[in-house]
Amino acid sequence: MDFRFQVMTDLDRADIRHWHYAAPYDFYDLDADPEDLAEFMSPPPDELQLAALDDAGRVGGFMVFSAVPGRAGTFAVGLGLRPDLTGQKGGGAFLADGLAEARERILVDRFVVRVAEFNKRALRVYERAGFKIVRRYMQPTNGSRYRFIELERAAESGPERSIE
Ligand SMILES: CC(C)(COP(=O)(O)OP(=O)(O)OC[C@H]1O[C@@H](n2cnc3c(N)ncnc32)[C@H](O)[C@@H]1OP(=O)(O)O)[C@@H](O)C(=O)NCCC(=O)NCCS
C-alpha cells in the first residue's frame, strides 16, 4: 500500500490512540502503558511524528522519531500500521517509505529500533531493512518487564524498496 506521510495532527493522534491490536500484539496498544500514551499525545519538541495516509486520506500507520539522548544524529523509531493492515506483508514498504520521509525532514545519521523479543514479525521486517542487533536487555513496560532487542542501521544504508 502506498502512503502519503504528513506531520501528525491532533486529529491523527486522537484516532491512533484508540487502535487495538489482536493478541499478542495488544502489547502495542497505546493505552496499554499510560506513560507511552502521554508521550505520544504530547510529544517533546525534538520528536518527529508522522502519520501515513492512505489514498482515501485515512490514517493507515504512524511513525515516531525520537532523538536518542547523548547521540547526536541518532533517532529511535517507533511505528505501527493500523491494526487491520498488519500481517499483509505491507510492513517492509511502510518502513522503507517512512524512513525515507524522515531523512527528508530531519538530519539523521542512524536509526535505532527497539522491539520486544516475542515480536518476530516486526523483527523480521527490521532485519530485512538492514537493521542489525546491537543489544538485548530487559525493559519495564506495560506494568511488567520484557525481553527487548535493540537494532541499528545507518540512515542511508537500507535496501531500496524495489528489492524488498
Ligand atoms: C511490525 C509491522 C510494521 C510489520 O508489518 P506487517 O506488514 O504486519 O508484517 P508482514 O506481514 O510483512 O510480516 C513480516 C514477516 O514476519 C513473518 N511473521 C508474521 N507473523 C509471524 C510470527 N508470529 N512469527 C514469525 N514470523 C512471523 C511474516 O511471515 C513475514 O515474513 P516473510 O515476509 O518472510 O514471510 C506491523 O505488524 C505493525 O505495525 N504492527 C503493530 C505493532 C508492532 O508490532 N509495532 C512494532 C513495534 S517495535
The ligand as an SDF file (V2000), in Angstrom:
LIG
                    3D

 48 50  0  0  0  0  0  0  0  0999 V2000
    5.5460   -4.5130   12.6890 C   0  0  0  0  0  0  0  0  0  0  0  0
    4.7610   -4.3030   11.4130 C   0  0  0  0  0  0  0  0  0  0  0  0
    5.1480   -2.9840   10.7260 C   0  0  0  0  0  0  0  0  0  0  0  0
    5.1080   -5.4510   10.4580 C   0  0  0  0  0  0  0  0  0  0  0  0
    4.4190   -5.2650    9.2390 O   0  0  0  0  0  0  0  0  0  0  0  0
    3.4580   -6.4020    8.6610 P   0  0  0  0  0  0  0  0  0  0  0  0
    3.0230   -5.9570    7.3300 O   0  0  0  0  0  0  0  0  0  0  0  0
    2.3860   -6.6990    9.6630 O   0  0  0  0  0  0  0  0  0  0  0  0
    4.4240   -7.6300    8.5940 O   0  0  0  0  0  0  0  0  0  0  0  0
    4.4290   -8.7410    7.4530 P   0  0  0  0  0  0  0  0  0  0  0  0
    3.0530   -9.2390    7.1810 O   0  0  0  0  0  0  0  0  0  0  0  0
    5.2120   -8.2180    6.3040 O   0  0  0  0  0  0  0  0  0  0  0  0
    5.2740   -9.8860    8.1680 O   0  0  0  0  0  0  0  0  0  0  0  0
    6.6440   -9.7590    8.3000 C   0  0  0  0  0  0  0  0  0  0  0  0
    7.2830  -11.1350    8.3610 C   0  0  0  0  0  0  0  0  0  0  0  0
    7.0030  -11.7200    9.6320 O   0  0  0  0  0  0  0  0  0  0  0  0
    6.5050  -13.0130    9.4160 C   0  0  0  0  0  0  0  0  0  0  0  0
    5.6500  -13.3260   10.5600 N   0  0  0  0  0  0  0  0  0  0  0  0
    4.3890  -12.9460   10.7630 C   0  0  0  0  0  0  0  0  0  0  0  0
    3.9680  -13.4120   11.9550 N   0  0  0  0  0  0  0  0  0  0  0  0
    4.9990  -14.1200   12.4690 C   0  0  0  0  0  0  0  0  0  0  0  0
    5.1840  -14.8490   13.6810 C   0  0  0  0  0  0  0  0  0  0  0  0
    4.2290  -14.9330   14.6010 N   0  0  0  0  0  0  0  0  0  0  0  0
    6.3800  -15.4340   13.8940 N   0  0  0  0  0  0  0  0  0  0  0  0
    7.3790  -15.3540   12.9690 C   0  0  0  0  0  0  0  0  0  0  0  0
    7.2520  -14.6620   11.8150 N   0  0  0  0  0  0  0  0  0  0  0  0
    6.0710  -14.0490   11.5810 C   0  0  0  0  0  0  0  0  0  0  0  0
    5.7950  -12.9420    8.0930 C   0  0  0  0  0  0  0  0  0  0  0  0
    5.6170  -14.2100    7.5090 O   0  0  0  0  0  0  0  0  0  0  0  0
    6.7580  -12.0840    7.3030 C   0  0  0  0  0  0  0  0  0  0  0  0
    7.8730  -12.8100    6.8970 O   0  0  0  0  0  0  0  0  0  0  0  0
    8.0770  -13.2130    5.3560 P   0  0  0  0  0  0  0  0  0  0  0  0
    7.8470  -11.9560    4.5740 O   0  0  0  0  0  0  0  0  0  0  0  0
    9.4680  -13.7070    5.2960 O   0  0  0  0  0  0  0  0  0  0  0  0
    7.0380  -14.2280    5.1000 O   0  0  0  0  0  0  0  0  0  0  0  0
    3.2200   -4.3110   11.6890 C   0  0  0  0  0  0  0  0  0  0  0  0
    2.8120   -5.6260   12.0210 O   0  0  0  0  0  0  0  0  0  0  0  0
    2.8120   -3.3600   12.7860 C   0  0  0  0  0  0  0  0  0  0  0  0
    2.8090   -2.1680   12.6050 O   0  0  0  0  0  0  0  0  0  0  0  0
    2.3860   -3.8950   13.9480 N   0  0  0  0  0  0  0  0  0  0  0  0
    1.9310   -3.0510   15.0010 C   0  0  0  0  0  0  0  0  0  0  0  0
    2.5690   -3.3200   16.3190 C   0  0  0  0  0  0  0  0  0  0  0  0
    4.0460   -3.5450   16.2260 C   0  0  0  0  0  0  0  0  0  0  0  0
    4.4760   -4.6730   16.1900 O   0  0  0  0  0  0  0  0  0  0  0  0
    4.8660   -2.4960   16.2330 N   0  0  0  0  0  0  0  0  0  0  0  0
    6.3160   -2.6150   16.1710 C   0  0  0  0  0  0  0  0  0  0  0  0
    6.9110   -2.0090   17.3540 C   0  0  0  0  0  0  0  0  0  0  0  0
    8.6410   -2.3430   17.5420 S   0  0  0  0  0  0  0  0  0  0  0  0
  1  2  1  0
  2  3  1  0
  2  4  1  0
  2 36  1  0
  4  5  1  0
  5  6  1  0
  6  7  2  0
  6  8  1  0
  6  9  1  0
  9 10  1  0
 10 11  2  0
 10 12  1  0
 10 13  1  0
 13 14  1  0
 14 15  1  0
 15 16  1  0
 15 30  1  0
 16 17  1  0
 17 18  1  0
 17 28  1  0
 18 19  1  0
 18 27  1  0
 19 20  2  0
 20 21  1  0
 21 22  1  0
 21 27  2  0
 22 23  1  0
 22 24  2  0
 24 25  1  0
 25 26  2  0
 26 27  1  0
 28 29  1  0
 28 30  1  0
 30 31  1  0
 31 32  1  0
 32 33  2  0
 32 34  1  0
 32 35  1  0
 36 37  1  0
 36 38  1  0
 38 39  2  0
 38 40  1  0
 40 41  1  0
 41 42  1  0
 42 43  1  0
 43 44  2  0
 43 45  1  0
 45 46  1  0
 46 47  1  0
 47 48  1  0
M  END
$$$$
